[in-house]
């Protein structure tokens, strides 16, 4: 029999349904947990995907709500860009590593504020800012690709956390079962009044 055919047979004989009298209770427990773990990890895929889809829908609705009340407008830099802490949160992008004061007009009034800019931006350049109905600065709404990336991260995070948690549980059960199995083997050797001649793991 080839190794390709023999491998599935060996795995089948290690299942918890095996009638092999040499299989102990802890062996059946471990094989049962392996089967449950495989099923659990597979079932978590559609669940994580559903959570990711719901997350994307919620973020997309939030973006649409922001687009309904906010708008972009041109603003002029009144100074060269500088590094340091800006008055407004810096976007998490290497493109924005500086900030500068800008000036814009809204509702018939002139406003100024501190916004993220590209490094090396010079006074007089025009940048795009996002404003609320009052003409005040707000963060730019998330794009569809950003929402999608967040949703994928959430889905992957749920699946990895669930799979990692079950793996940790399996390792704990495996360690406890191995200790009990070792203790049982030691008792059996002592009952035979024959100290073991080798280490049994």
N, C-alpha and C positions, 0 to 999 in steps of 0.2 A: 504494500500500500504506500502510495506516495505521501510525502510530507504535506502536500496541499490538501489531500483528503483526510489525513490523520489529524490535522490541527482542529478542524471543527468537531471531530469525534471526541478528542480529548477535552475540549471546552464543554461539550454536552455532558460528558461524564462528571465534570466538576460542578454541574448545576445542583441546586438544592433538592431536586427531585431524584437525584441519584440514589440507588439502593445499595451502593457500595458500603459494606459494614465498616470499612476503615475510615469513612468520613465521620468526623466528630461534629457535635452540635455547633461549635464555633466555626468549623469549615462551612457548614450549611448557612450559618448566619452571614458570613462574609460573602458567599456567592449570592445570597439573596439580596444583600445590600448593593452588590455590583449591578444586578439586574434592575433593582429599583432606581439606582443612580442613573443608569443609562436612560431609562424611561423618563425620569424626572428632568434630566438635562434636555432631552428631546421635546418634552412638553413645554419647557420654559421658552423654547424658541418662538412659538406663536404667541405666547403670553407677552413676552418682551416686545415682539413686533406690534402687538395691539397697543401696548402702552406707548411705544414710540409713535404710532400713528395718531393716538389721542393727543400726545404732546405736540406733534406738528400741527394738528388742527387747532389746538388752543393757541399756540404761538401765532399761527397765521391769522386767526380771528383778532388777536391783540394787535398785530401789525396793521390789519385793515382798519381797526378802530382808530389807531394812531394816525393813519394816513387820512382819515376822514376829518380829523381836527387839527392836524399839523401840516405844514407846508415848507418847502425849501425856498430859500431866498439868497441872492448874492450879497456878499459882504466884502468889504475892503480892509486889508491889513493896514493898520496904522503904525506898525512897528515890525522890525525883523523878528523872525521866530527865535525863541530861546528855549533852552531845556530847563527842567525843574518841575515843580508842582503847578499844574494849571488850575484855574478856577472851576473848570468843568472836567468831568471824568474823561480820561484819555481812552480812546478805543483800544481794544486788545489787538493791535496790529502793528508790526514793525514799521509800517508806512508812516505812522504818527508817533514820533518820538520827541516832539517839541510842541510849543503852543505860543500864541501871540494874541494881542489885543486886536479886535476887528470892530468895524463900524457898519451898521446897516440901517435901513429905513423900514418902518412898519407902522401902519395906522397913522401916517402923517407925522411921525416922530422919528428922531434919530436915536439909535441905541448903540451902546458899546458893550463889549464883553470879551472874555478870554476863552478861546477855543483851541482845540488841538489842530496842529498844522503839520505839514511835511517839513522835515528838517531842511534848513536852508531857505525857507520861504522869505521873501523880501517885502518890505513895506510897499504898498501900492498894488500888490497882487490881489486878485479877486478869488475868493473861496466861496463855497456853498455852505450855508448854515441851515439848521432846521429850527422853526419857530412855532410856538403855540398860538392860539387865537389872540393873545394879548401882545404878541410880538416878542416874547421872551425866548431865550435859547432853550432848546430841549435836545436830547440825544436823538440821533437819526434812527428811524424805525429799522428793525431788523429786516434783512432781505430774505427772500424765499430760500436761498441756499444756506444762509446762516441758520434759519429755523430748521431746515432739513438736517444740517450737521448737528444741531443740538438734540433733535429727536433721535437721530442715530446713536449719539453718545449715550442718551438716556437708556435706549433699548439695550445697547451693548453692556452698559453698566449693570443693568438689572440681571442680564443673563450671566455675566461673569461673576457677580456677587452670589447669585443662587448656586451656580456650579461650584464656585470656590467654597461656599458654606457647606455644601453636601460633601465635598471632598474632605474637608476638615472633619466633619462628623464621621465619615468612613474611617479616617486615620485614627480617630479616637477609639472607635469601636474595635478596629483592628488591633490597636495596642492593648486594649483591655482584654480582648479575646485571646491574644497571644500570651499575655501574662497568666491568664487562667489556664490555658492549655499547658503552659510550661509547669505550672503548679500541679496540675493533674498528672502529668507525666512523672513528675518527681515523686508524688504520692504512690503511683503505681510501682515505680522502681523500689521504693522503700517497702512496700507490701511484699514484694518478691524477695526482699532482703538482698538485693543486688544493686549496688550503687552503679549509676550509669557510667559506661565507659567512654561516652562521647557527649558532647554538648548538643542538646536538642533545642533548636530555635523554634 
